[in-house]
């Protein structure tokens, strides 16, 4: 497989955590669109042989061109076996998978990201993580042993049923990222989950989000545009330690 590589960009927008904290849970159509777009992103990540391992509201940035999944600092090749850190739980308590609590510092598969996606979408729909808050040890225990708290998640559009499958304790019982993306597409295979195509935005902009969140994005974009221009960095002879001709 090709060596994984990463390109970075500046996205002038709030994180999902900031947006929900400021304006409350998202409506169901917005959560479904968010779920589809994040599942599409994760499908590409997994197809490249990587597992993100830290999908959480703070790592989803809402931009003018849609949501961006950021912070691949602890992402890992799905085939890797080396420990990131001995005896360390890798991920964010409250949004990591049960297997991340058991395989300390070790390898987890793509299904782990689907569990985290379920946590993120539950947070977007209710304004709170599905395993509550508090001390990290308590969160890890509830993640492994307790059912997720999905009270307040509407049944509309098959959202609750989707979250229950993503939050299955066993990795093999969860859907794939590509499967979630296909299910949530306007013409997806699940009639219960699919919305009227005329009512479902394609997610290429920000019109699928509530107006106050769109205003947050517009404000950050305007402030970014107001920054002074900077000449692009040029790599030439002598740059980055290259020898002069």
N, C-alpha and C positions, 0 to 999 in steps of 0.2 A: 504494500500500500504506500502511496506517496507520503512523505514526511508532512505532518500537520504544520500549518503556519497560520499566522493571525495578523489581520489588518485592523487598525483602530480608527475611529472617527469620533468627532465631538457631536453629541446630540443635545441640542438646547431644549430640554424639556424636563418635567418632573419625573421622579420615579413613581411607580405604582403605589408604593408606600406613602409617598408625599401626597399624591392625589387623593387617595382614600382617607388619609388622616385629615386633609383639609376639607373635603367635600362629601365624605361618606361613601358607602358601597356603590358600585356601579349597577345600572339596570341590567336585567338578564340579557337583552340583545348585545349589549356591550361586553358582558362577560363571555358570551359565546364567541363573539368576534375575536376577543383577546385570546381565548383558548385556541381557536383555529390558527391564529397567526403565530402564537408561541409554539404550538405543536408543529407547524411547518418549519419553524426555526430549529427546533430540537430534532426534527427528522433529518435536516441537513447536517446537524452536528453529529448525530449518530451514524449517518451514512459515511461521514468522514472518519469513523472509528474512534470518536471521542465521547466521553460522558462529562457533562458540565459539573455535576455534584454540588452545586450551590444555587439552584433555581429558587428565588425568593422575591418578594415584592420590591426590595431595595435594588435588585439586579435587573429589573424591568424598567426601562426608561421609555416614556411616552413621547414620541417625537411627532413632528408635522407629517412625516411619511409613514407613521405607524409605530408599533412598539419595537424596541430593540432589547435583545437579551445580552447583558454585558457581564463583565468580570469573569473571565475564564482563568483566573489566577490559580484555582485548584482543579481545573479540568484535567482529565487524564485519558490516555489511550485506553480503550476498553480491553485491550490485550495486555496491558502492563500488569506486572506482578509486584514491583518494588513498593515498599511502604513509603508514603509521603512523610509520615512522622510516627515513630513507634508509640503505640498506645494512645494515639490521638483520634478522636472522632472528627471526621472531616465533613464539614457542612455546617448549617445553621440550625440549632435545635428549634423545633416547631415547624420546620420546613424540610428536614431531611427524612430519608426513608428508614424503615425498621432495619434493613440490612446495613445501612450506614452506621447504626449504633452497635452492630455486632461485629462487623469487619473493621476493626479499628485501624485506620490509616491505610487499609488495603483496597482491593479492587471491588467495585460494584458495576453492574451493567446498566444499559440504557433504561431498563424498567425503573431504576431508582429515580431518574429524572422525571418519569411520569408520575410517581408518587408526589414528588415536590411540585409538579405542575398542578396536581389536584389540590394541594395545600394552597397554592397561590390563587387559584380560581375560587376556592372557598373563601379566602380572605377578601378577594375582590367583590364577591357577592354579599358578604356579611359584615365586613369591616373587622374581622377577628380571625386568628388562625384556628384551624379545626381541632387542635389539641391544646388550646388555651395558652396561658402564659405562665410566668413564674420561673423558678429555678431551673437550670438546665437539666439536672438529674431527673426532676419530676417530669419535664417535657419529654425526655428520652423514654422514660418508663411508660408514659401515656401513649407515645407514638408506637411502641412495641405491643402494648397489652390492651389498650382501650379502643373502642370504636370512635371514629371522628365525630365531633359535634357539628352536625349539619343543620341544626335548627336555624330557621331563618333563610335557608337556601330555597328559593322558589322551585316548584316542580316544572315551571315553564320550559319548553324547548328541550326537555330531557336533561337539563343541567344537573339535577340532583343524582339521577341514575349514572350519569357520566362520572361525577365526582366519586360516587361509591366504588365504581370500577377502578378508577385511578388510585384510590386510597386503599385498595386491597392489601392485606398484610403480606401475601405471598407474591413475589415478583412475577411469577408465571400467570397470575390471575389478572394482571393489568393489561390494558391495551397498549399498542405501540404508538409512537408519536405520529407516524404516517396514518395509522388507523383513526386516531382522534381527528387529525386534520381532514381526512376524507369524510368522517362522520359529521363534522360541523360545517362542511361546505354547504352552500345553499342548495345544491343538488345532490347532497350526500345520500348514502344508502339507508340511513335510519330516518324514516318519515317522521317519527316523533321528535327527533332532535333537529331536523332541518326546518328552517324558517322559510317563509315566502321569499324567493330570490329577489323580488322587487323591494323587499324591506331590509335586506341584509347588505350593508356596505361591504366593499371589497377590502377595506382596511388599508388601502394605499395612502390615505390621508388621516385626518383626525376627526372626521365628521361622525364617526360611530361613538364617540365619547360624549359625555354630558357637557353642556355649554361652559360651566365653570372650569372644567378641566381643559377644554379647548382654549379658554382664555389664559390659563396658566402657561400652556405651550406657546401661545402667541406672544405673551409677555417675555418669556425666556428667549424666544427666537429674536424678538425685536432688540433685546439687550445685547444678544450676541452679534447682531448685525451692526450695532452701534459701536462695537469695539474697533480700535484703529487697525487698519490693514497691516499685515505682516508679510514681508517678502518670503516666498517659499524657499525652503532650504535646497541648495543645489549641491549635488555630489559631483566633484570633478577631481582632477589630479591633486593629490595631497590630502583629499578628504578621507576621513575614516581610516587614517593610517596608510592610505595607498601611496606608493612611491611616486615622486615627481618623474615625468618622462626625461 
